[in-house]
Amino acid sequence: MTLPDFFIIGAAKAGTTSIFALLEQHPDIFMPTPKEPEFFARDDLYSAGIETYSALFAGARPGQRLGEASTLYSHAPLFPDTAARIARHAPGAQFIYVLREPVARAYSFYVQLVKNYQNGTRDYAVHRSFEDFVLPERHALAAPREKALAPFNAHFPDTPELCLAGSDYLLQIETYLACFPRDRFLFLTFEAFRDDPRATLRRITGFLGLDPLPEAAFGGGAEARNVSRAHFDQLEAAAGAQRLRGRVGPLWALRRLLPDPLRAALRRRVLPAGAGRAHEPPPMEPATRQLLTERFHPQFPRLEQLTGLSLASWQAERLC
């Protein structure tokens, strides 16, 4: 069987889609479709047998490094058997783990869940706040699962830890270190990748024993993939256009005859500021931010010790 020899295990909403898009352009790397097979995390997929998973890599050329990028692989304890399953089938694997400031990552994951729900149901309302997801007392009274999670997210457990477990980096790392030696892991930060994607990719290819990624790979904007902001901006634009059409009536048909500045001025006059954002997730409440900061930030000294990373920029965010 053909199986991967390296895994991008997360974290979700920490740039893994962009890193995948860049690595799949490397001539000595094969990455499968879909980007996130999730085979080792999900019981329903794992029970289908390792042969079904191996088939995803059948198109690899001899000599290529084989990898995949399933962020569900760093969601212990929600998917508790992942690391042990990988160790059973790919005991020589290497791992790339990208970490993001944990409170920001948790909220970004919530925003992704809202986006998934809207895309999966075409219901563009927001039925749960971040607090409805993560605070047990709010979760118990929140809108039902079918009003918050997309049908294609049926494998997600609807618990307050859904958005938070992926930010519990110590738990994820210790789970893997129980199965693999430390030198199999490359730890990176989302913030470093965001600020200098080329340097981050050089570290990854060096870790994999490969030549650097060709410069041409950075020409397509792969470092900005899977950004939820664009989804909500498009919904706002469509909703605003619909309301504007209702307000101006027959003049709507003549809108393209107007100069752009005049059209923009008309839009500002007819539509109040901030209108059309009912589809957008509300911001995190300050009390929730403080609560999560108190949960995750005390882990930073141990995280720095385990990963070799400097998390000073995360500490600075706490002071802002």
C-alpha positions, -999 to 999 in steps of 0.1 A, spaced: 0 0 0 10 36 -6 7 57 25 18 93 34 51 98 52 42 133 65 11 149 79 1 185 85 -20 179 116 -33 214 122 -42 236 137 -75 244 120 -76 281 110 -39 284 113 -30 286 76 -29 249 67 -50 253 36 -25 279 23 5 257 32 -12 227 15 -18 248 -17 19 258 -18 33 223 -10 13 206 -37 32 227 -62 65 212 -52 77 187 -78 89 162 -52 57 163 -31 23 145 -37 -7 158 -19 -41 141 -24 -76 153 -32 -94 161 -9 -70 182 11 -84 168 44 -90 130 41 -96 129 79 -92 91 77 -74 84 110 -97 107 131 -131 96 120 -145 62 130 -168 61 99 -139 65 75 -113 44 94 -138 14 95 -138 14 57 -102 0 57 -67 13 51 -69 3 15 -95 29 7 -72 56 22 -42 43 4 -60 47 -29 -59 85 -25 -21 83 -31 -21 60 -61 -12 89 -84 21 96 -68 53 93 -88 82 72 -76 104 92 -53 79 118 -42 72 126 -6 36 119 2 16 141 26 -18 152 36 -33 179 58 -62 170 80 -67 195 108 -91 171 126 -59 152 135 -53 178 163 -87 177 180 -81 153 209 -100 144 229 -129 148 205 -112 123 181 -91 104 206 -77 75 185 -60 96 158 -23 95 169 -24 58 178 -39 49 144 -13 69 125 14 52 146 0 18 137 0 24 99 27 50 94 52 46 122 79 65 104 58 96 97 68 132 102 45 159 114 40 196 107 20 215 133 11 251 128 -1 269 160 -20 302 162 -27 323 192 -53 300 208 -81 325 216 -81 340 181 -79 305 166 -110 293 186 -130 323 175 -119 319 138 -130 282 140 -164 294 151 -166 318 122 -158 289 99 -186 268 114 -210 297 107 -197 299 71 -201 261 67 -236 262 80 -246 290 56 -230 273 26 -245 240 35 -281 251 42 -284 284 23 -298 298 55 -278 330 60 -289 338 95 -266 333 125 -284 312 151 -256 309 176 -230 333 190 -195 322 199 -206 321 235 -235 298 226 -209 273 213 -182 275 240 -198 284 273 -216 253 288 -245 273 304 -251 291 270 -246 260 250 -274 242 269 -299 269 258 -285 274 223 -302 268 190 -303 232 181 -276 214 161 -294 216 128 -295 254 131 -258 257 138 -238 229 121 -237 222 84 -249 187 72 -214 180 60 -201 186 95 -222 158 109 -191 141 123 -184 171 146 -196 165 182 -218 194 193 -201 201 226 -186 233 241 -152 219 234 -158 218 196 -142 253 191 -118 250 220 -101 216 218 -81 226 187 -65 254 208 -55 231 236 -20 226 221 -4 210 250 -30 182 250 -25 177 212 13 176 214 14 153 244 -10 129 227 13 126 197 45 125 218 31 94 235 33 77 201 62 94 182 96 109 191 100 147 193 123 149 164 95 139 140 78 172 146 82 207 131 63 233 150 55 266 134 33 296 141 5 310 119 18 345 126 52 337 112 37 322 81 14 351 76 43 376 79 68 356 58 54 326 39 86 320 20 107 316 52 81 293 66 80 271 35 118 269 35 116 255 70 90 230 59 109 218 28 142 216 48 124 195 75 112 172 48 147 170 32 137 187 0 149 216 -21 131 249 -14 98 255 -31 103 272 -65 97 310 -64 70 307 -90 48 289 -65 43 321 -46 28 340 -75 -8 328 -71 -16 342 -37 -18 307 -21 -9 322 12 -44 337 14 -66 307 10 -97 298 30 -103 333 43 -139 336 57 -140 374 54 -146 371 17 -177 349 23 -194 375 46 -184 404 24 -201 388 -6 -232 382 14 -233 418 26 -229 431 -9 -257 409 -22 -280 418 6 -272 455 3 -279 454 -34 -312 438 -28 -323 464 -3 -311 492 -25 -331 478 -54 -362 479 -33 -356 515 -22 -349 530 -56 -375 511 -76 -374 516 -114 -342 537 -111 -324 504 -104 -324 496 -141 -305 528 -148 -278 523 -121 -250 514 -146 -255 547 -163 -243 565 -132 -207 573 -126 -191 552 -99 -188 580 -73 -225 589 -77 -235 553 -73 -214 550 -41 -229 582 -28 -265 570 -35 -257 537 -18 -245 555 13 -275 577 14 -301 550 10 -285 523 31 -276 531 67 -241 523 79 -236 488 91 -268 475 74 -268 441 59 -246 423 85 -272 401 101 -255 371 84 -222 379 100 -211 362 133 -211 386 163 -177 394 179 -165 376 209 -176 392 242 -148 407 263 -156 385 293 -153 354 271 -119 366 257 -107 370 293 -120 336 303 -103 319 274 -71 338 279 -70 326 315 -74 290 302 -49 290 274 -22 315 282 -7 298 313 3 270 289 27 292 270 59 285 290 55 247 286 45 252 249 77 271 243 97 244 260 81 216 239 80 234 206 111 256 206 90 285 195 89 320 209 54 329 218 61 365 228 38 379 201 9 359 217 18 373 251 16 408 235 -19 402 222 -30 396 258 -19 431 267 -38 448 238 
